[in-house]
Amino acid sequence: MTYLMVVRVPADANPTHEEGDPSAWVEATSDGQRVFGDRLRPPQDATCVRVRGGKTLVTHGPFVEIAEQIAGFDILTVDAADAAVRIALTHPVAKFGALELRELHPFELLDGTLDDQPFLGEPVSYVLLMGTDPDAPEPDPADDGLPAAWIELAGAAERGGARLRPADEAITVRIRDGEQLVTHGPFAELAEQVAGYDLLDVADLDAAIALAAAHPAARLGVVEIRPRWPIWEQ
């Protein structure tokens, strides 16, 4: 089973360097359970892309304003959901933020095969987060929303991605006052939830916006572009 572990941190969190340093956690999960992951630039550095009525709408900031924002991500490969929970409980952010576990849900492509791309890891410059949008128009019956044509368009810039299982199947992990708190469902009940992701390696934000606007999710929901922020960079 493969999970996307979404790392969520409250806006007012102020951990010390030692409290927030994931180096020991990364080393402890280097036996193949953790495939890839990194920090993301802060929510104010996000760019959202929607396509409505044939027009590309670009706004600055995250696709939804909430107290706990996505601060990073990790891709985990485990035998069962319980193993993913155990890994999440050892992450330092569990003590002052939350880890949301979402199982990957590959697309069935036009030829009937599943989109099961290998995770290529480095280099990745941007993460595209696909969000559901309650105000999105009803999809055209001729638009199946499959990303096969988009994957071909993106070419080598696309470094891996997938849909996520629905938000109500998420598992959220926190530690508060030494108590392990594991709840079923996303970290917050919101109209807009993360529905999938893609990793991109492109020259600049304009190139990322162009690819985001071409993705089916931009017509059916919203795409949030977040630059990576490697842990060793201050």
N, C-alpha and C positions, 0 to 999 in steps of 0.2 A: 504494500500500500504506500502511496506517495501523498504527502501532505504539504500544503503551503502553510507555514507558521507565520502569521501576521503579527508583528511586534508593535504593540500600541502603548503609547506613553501619554499621560495627562499633560496638558499645557503647563500646569504649575509644578510638575515634578522637578526636583532639583537634587538628583543623586550626586554623591561624590564620585570622583573618577574611579575609585576602587569599587563602589557599589554598582556602577554601571558598566564596568569593563567586562566584555564578554570573552576575553582571550582564553581564560581557563575553560569556559563552556565550549568554545570552538574546538579546543584541543581534545576535550573529553568526548566529543561527538565526531572525531575525525576517523572513526573506524568504518565509515560508509553510511552511517545513519544520517548525517548532515551532508547534503549534496552540494549546496551553494547557498550563499546569503550575504547580506550586507545592510548597512544603514541606508536610509534615504535622506535627502535634503529635507529641511523643515517644511511643514504644510504651506507656509507663505511663499515658498519657492515652487509650488505646484502650478501646473498649467492644465486647464480643462478644455477639452475639445468636444463639441457637439456638431452634428450636421442636421439642420432642420430646413425643410423646404429647399434643399439643394444648396443652402448657404452654410459655410463653415463658421461656427461661433467659437471664439477663443476667449477664455476668461482666466484671470490669474487668481490663484488660491485653490484649495482643495474642492472636490465636488460636493462636499457637505461640511458644514461648520459644526463640529462637535467637540466635547471636552477632551476625549481621548482620540488622538490622531495616529495614523500609521507612521511609525518611525523607522521601520526596517522589516526585513523578511528573511526567512530561511526555508529551504526546501528539504524535507525529511523523507527518508525511505525507511519504513518499518514494517514489521509483520502484522501488527494490529494497532488499533486506535489507542489502547492502553499504553503501548510503548511510546507513542507520540506524546501522550500526556506526561509520562514520566520524564521524557526529555525536556518538555516545556517547563516542568516544575523546577528543573535545575538551572534554568536561564535566569540571569540576574534581574532582568526586567520584571519577572513575576512578583518581585517584592515591592515594586513601586508603580508598575503598569499592569499590562495584561497581555497574554499570548493567546491569539485566536487560531485554532487549528481548522483548516478547511481541506478536505480530501480533493485531490485533482480528479477531473472528470473529462477525459479526452473527447474531442469531437469525433463523430463518425463522418468521414469525408465523403465527397461525391462518389468515389469509387468503392465505397463500402468499407474501406479500411479505417482504422483508428489513428488519430493524430498522436503518435507516441514518439515525439522527437527526443533525442538525447539531450541532457542538460549540458550545454557546452561551456558554462562557466565564463571565465574571462575571455575576451573583454566585454563588458556590459557598461553602457553609459547612462541609459534611461530605463525606467520601469514604467510600463503602461498598465494602469489599473482600470479594469472595465467595471463600470458601475451601472446598476439598474437605475432607471429614472422614471418615477411615477408620472411625469408630465410628457413622456415621449409619445409620439403618435403611434397608432396601431401599425404594426409592420405590414408591408405589402405582401400579399400571399405569394408573390413570385420571389420574394426575398427570403431565402431560407436562413440567412444569418450565419452561414458556415464560413470559416475563415480561409478556405483552401485557396481562393484567388488572391486574398490578401497575403497569405504566406508566400505565394509565388511572387507577388509584387515586392514584398519586403526583401526577399532574397537573403543574402548573407547578413543583412542588418538584424534579422530576427534570430535571437539566440536561444529561444525556447519559450514555451508558454502553454497555457491550458485554461479551460473553463474550471470553475470550482463547483463542488457540490453545493446545493442551496444553503442559504444562510441559516435556516432552521436546523441544519445538520451540523453546524459548527460546534466546537467544544472550546470553551474559554477557560483559561487557567490563570489563577492569581495566588499569591501568598500574602496574607495579612496577619500581622502579629504572630507569625510562626505557624499559622493554620493554612493548610492547603485547601483552596477553594476551586472546585471543578464544576462548571455549570454547562448545560447543554443549550445551544443556541449562540448567536453572535454576541459580542461584547456589549452591544446596545441595539435596541429595537428601533430601526430607522427605515424610512421609506427607501432611501438609497443605500444599497449594500454592495460590497465588492463582489463581483460575479466571475472574474477571471483576471488573468494577467499575461503580459508578454515582456520579455527582456530584449532590449534593443541595443545595438552598437551603431551609432550614427555620429556624424560630424558635429552637429549642433542641434539646438532646440527647434529651429525651423524645420529641419529634416524630420525630427520626431513628430512635430505637429502635422506635417504632410502625411506621414504614415498613420498617425492616429485618426486623421480625418478620413482616410481611405478604409478604415476598419469598420466592419458591420456594426460594432458596438456604438460607434459615434452616431449612427442613424437611429438605433434602437434604445440607446441609453446615453452614457457619457464615458469618456476616456480621460483619466487623470494621468498626466505625465509627471513623474518625479525623478529628478536626477539622483543617481547613486552618490553616496557620501562615504567612501571607504573609511573604515574605522581608524586607520592610521593617520588620516587627515584631520586637522583640528578645525 
